[in-house]
Amino acid sequence: MMRPTVLIADGDSAFRRSIAFALEEAGFAAAESPTFADVMGRLDGFAYDALIVDVRLPGGDGLDVLDAARAKYPGIRSLVLSTFGSIHHAVRALKAGAREYLLKPVQTAQLVECLKKHCSATMAEPLQEKVILNQSFAGILGSSPSMAKLFQTLHRVAPMHSTVLISGETGTGKELVARTIHDNSPRRDFPFVAFNAAAIPDGLAEAELFGHMKGAFTGAVYTRVGRFEAADRGTLFIDEIASMPLVLQAKVLRAIQEREVERVGASRPLKVNTRIIAASNVDLAELVRQGRFREDLFYRLNVINVDLPPLRERLSDVPMLAQHFIEETCRANDLEIKVLSQAALQALMTYSWPGNVRHLHNAIESAVVMSGASRELTVDVLPPEILAPAEIRTAIAGIVPMPDTPTEGINFADAMSNVERELILTYLRRANGNKRQAARMLSLSRTTLIDKLHRLGMSDVVQSPSVEEAVA
């Protein structure tokens, strides 16, 4: 299983390092944070399993860190340290969800034992907790605020018979959500029928949805039941409904309103009791304004709207999803369950995932296959696009020359540092040396840009008002 991750937030560097060393030896993956601002930034970008935080941090209150961590990651295990015993601090810490309140000096062995006690189940525990808390929705994983809101919506929507419109980008799991609604509805014992409006040619879509009589058209050699009828007393899921032509939209509208369908070539309609769940990866309201989607059908479908967040807006769910996909892929291929290295997990959590959850699933499956006999999924087995952010891919494509690629290989870290250096200099020149403007063009904060300049050995650029002067 994956090693539990621990963030140590303390102003004493020697103490941090000793704790980090002891935790690494005990099987944890430890990260260090020296200031209030640094720990808050780290919590924004990574879902740690546990947090060790001193009440007094340089630049802020450690208990405010605890509050923020708990709000962002409800399952995080927290230990609070203090040099001066305070009943007020202890009560506040425990009320905020801290597992322990410990007075310094504290033995490293004591901290390790505390974390072992509270993190005994590693990264799989949040996944198991989510299944327990949401047994009805076990196929949908996530603990981020946006997913908590989704679970709340599903609990309310599933028992009803109302029409539902699911909105979300490609790969966010719209069909999974539709099936989950059906499986938790009074219609669960009747069929769930899926219809992809973009996958069926316009000439056949009407017969697919409503059925046809024998001899109704050339090739109709037998009578066929349509999807509406097949889903009677159950649920019909119409995916990519924006692809449906306007003429067919009118017929779907009538079927929903009148609860009846007419097979192609039939002389009388048939009554159906079918719940409709539609899905779209584009903004239907905008299509209505453009005259490309019927307004009356839009309002008939949009009785209850379920909006699925893209994965880039819930990156804290990536560890849970990645572990689930690892276990799923390994079991499907009769492999021993593999673990994800910390560096690989960090790479997954800094990627934008344009293909969303489906993209992550495919990336994990690829990594499992490419890892061979190794039990650990390291950075080098991840798909290449995950290791190169969009800005770097753009740079390699034209803004910055592609580095030489000798047949004997290159040092990946050095090559990427050179690309990053050239990309930063390119935008500094475009901004006439204005670091704030260059940072904005690179979608970075000014502080992050300055940190990168220092890390890349470009401190002269930081000090100089002129980029050309600094790099001359």
Protein Blocks (a to p, Z undefined) as FASTA:
>chain_A
ZZdddddddfblklmmmmmmmmmmnopacdddfbfklmmmmmmmoccfbdcddfbaghia
fklmmmmmmmmmmmbccddddfbdcfklmmmmmmnopabdcdddddfklmmmmmmmmmmn
ommlmmmmmmmmmmmlmmpgcjbfklmmmmmmmmmmmmpmbdcdddddehilpmmmmmmm
mmmccklmpccddddfklpcfklmmmmmnopaehkaghiabccddfklmmgoiacddehk
llpcfklmmmmmmmmmnopacdehiabdcddddddddddfbdfklmmmnopacfklmmmm
mmpacddddfklmmmlmmmmmmmmmmmmmmmnopacddddfklmmmmmmpgklnlmmlmm
mmmmmmmmmnmmafbdcfklpcfklmmcfklmmmmnmmpccddddfkbpafklmmmmmmm
mmmmmmmmmnnopaklmmmmnopafklmmmmmmmnopmmmmmpmbfklmmZZ
